[in-house]
Every structure is written in C-alpha cells, then in structure tokens.
Amino acid sequence: MKIYGYKKNGEELLDMNEITFQFSSANLRKLSEFLNKCANEIDNEADWEHEHLETSEEEPRIIVFKE
C-alpha cells in the first residue's frame, strides 16, 4: 500500500507515512462504499486504473489508483 498527497495549494506530490481522516459517520460510510466499489472493480476489470471519489470543491480529493 502506498499513500500520496499534496499540501493545500501545493504542487509537489508527497509520499505519506500516515494520514488521518476526520469524517462524519455519513462521510465515512461514503468512503467505505467507494473503496469497496473500487476493490470490486479491480477484481473484475483487468483494465481498471483509477477512480475519483466525488467530493465538493471544499473537500479534499480522494483518488484510488490500482497497485
């Protein structure tokens, strides 16, 4: 597992050692459903590469990329 991220308004991709999610239970469920959907697609679609979680402009972007 690898985790990457950007600082706010940053341009340099950082290799992260740790991340913290601060979510409501509803957003945590939304993330969980998204991750499960991605896992199922990775298992069933050979050409699957990545997927973006739909978020608002004010929220961080979450992208899952196939290893």
N, C-alpha and C positions, 0 to 999 in steps of 0.2 A: 504494500500500500504506500502510495506517495501522496503528499498533500502540498499543493502550491497555492500561493495567494499574492495579492497586491496590497500595499498600503493604500489608504484613501488617497485618491488623486495621484497615485504612484504609477510608474511605468515599468519598473523593474520587477520581473517575476521572481518571487522568493520561494525557496524550498523550506516549508514549515516543519517544525519539530512538534508543535502542539497547536491545537485550535480549541476554542471554547464557543459553544452555541448558547446564546441567550434567547430563548424562544418561549412563546406561549404554548400551551398544550396543543392548540389547534395548529399552529405552525410546525410544531414537532411532528404531529401526525401527517401534515402535508409533506414534510421532508421524508418521513418514513415511507409513505406511499410512493413518492418519487424514486427513492433509492430501490425499493422493491421492484418497481416498474423497470428501472434501468437494468437490474440484475436479471430479470426475466428476459428482457430483450437481448442482453449479452449472451445468455444461454441459447437463445432461439434464432438469432440473426447473425450469421457469420460476418456480414459487412458492417455491423453496428460499430460506430466510432465514439460518438459522444452525444450528450443531451444537456440542455439548459433547463433548469427549474424556472418556471415563470414567476417573476417577482416584480414588485413595483420599482420605480426609479430610486426610491429612498432606501430600499433594502439591498443587502449585499447580493451579488450574483453567485449562484451555485451551479457548477458545471461538473458532470461526471464524465470522465474520459476512460475508455477501455484500456486496461493494462496490457 
